[in-house]
Amino acid sequence: MQRVVAKPGKDKKIRNFYPVLFADELAASPQEAGVVQVYSSENQFLGVGYYHPASRAAVRVYRFDEGALDKAFFLQRFARAQARRAGLGSFYRLVHAEADGLPGLVVDRFGEVLVVQVRNQAMEALREYWLPALVAIAQPVGIYERSDVESRRQEGLVERVGPLYGQVPSLLEVDEDGLVFHIPLALAQKTGYYLDQRENRRRFEAMVQPGERVLDVYSYVGAFALRAARKGAYVLAVDKDLEALGVLDRTAYRFGLRVDIRQGDAVEVLESLAKSHTPPFQQVLLDPPTLVKRPEELPRVKRLLVDLLRPALRLLARQGWLWLSSCAYYLGVEALLEVTRRAAADEGRRLRVHAVYHNPPDHPWSLHIPETLYLKTVLFQDDPL
């Protein structure tokens, strides 16, 4: 097996279970990509990983003991991941990449169908080992692949989208607390459905009261909106994706629920609603897409969020609730508080922070890998004196 050697001091990362060494952190490395043993500058063994010379994240470590990255290894990792999700039902994230010791691999379970995403060269090269192990442990009827993310392009990998194993239906059926969504796989964002907001949707539904007015911005297929509608609230859902809104509309019809729909850019729709003196909403949800993938993008995204929050606050009822989420690692809780504070000052609104929520249990947060804490939701309440 080939070897890589970490520069002095950089071995501390691996000893503390951080699974990446960057190219400029290596003192010695082979010429070709492949499985490697990782050593410190004092020639102490650190782990086994995969080396990719064309990647800035040159080494990804998969195990911190000696051994192969073979089918037996993946069988053990998948079995452990599945055991951790015991009791979560039939719809959950089975593998959360680094947090489950499998950098570059995401697996979501939707009943008997799995949706996988392969994000780096290492997992692409190890496909012949992990795929049969995944089938053996999860025993799916079919597997669909959504490997079309930017991280693949950065490593010179082509997109791979389509059936990967077995029988894959044309519609992804998602049953969440009695609401069943039929999502075309061609539409499915990320790995199909935002499973990571499930706990927040339950919290939200518990708070909604009959007769309230709810504004769900970036609604996608309406998983928040439909929960409010079945509680007897009036709901307006906003999204730019007409196909996603079509799923929402069909689901609402199937369950006998009413949700009004507005298609368009979120800021433009909110500004239009505020100018037209729309009656205020007791619940306003803002769950924008990732927006920021690099730290240098943060100032621009903060400005965008302030522009989004200003009209949202104009539409918020007195003592109403504002839900603000971010799935971007670089947009942390402090940044969400900052942009909301700025927007509230502009609009003359006084807010109280009621709660802060993070990833659910099937999207584990590893103490040793800060990036695994990616989902933040701040729940504010209008708090006039």
Buried (B, 14 or more C-beta within 10 A) or exposed (E): EEBBBBBEEBBEBBEEBBBBBEBEBBEEBEEEBBBBBBBBBEEEEBBBBBBBBEBEBBBBBBBBEEEEBBBEBBBBBBBEBBEBBEEBEEBBBBBBBBBBBBBBBBBBBBBBBBBBBBBBBBBBBBBEBBBBBBBEBBEBEBBBBBBEBEBBEBBEBEEBBEEBBBEBBEEBBBEBEEBEBBBBBEBBBBBBBBBBBBBBBEBBBEBBEEEBBBBBBBBBBBBBBBBBBBBEBBBBBBBBBEEBBBBBBBBBEEEEBEBEBBBEEBBEBBBBBBEEEBEBBBBBBBBBBBBBEEEEBBEEBBEBBBBBBBBBBBBBBEEBBBBBBBBBBBBBBEBBBBBBEBBBEEBEBEBEBBEEBBBBEBBBBBEEBEBBBBBBBBBBBBBEE
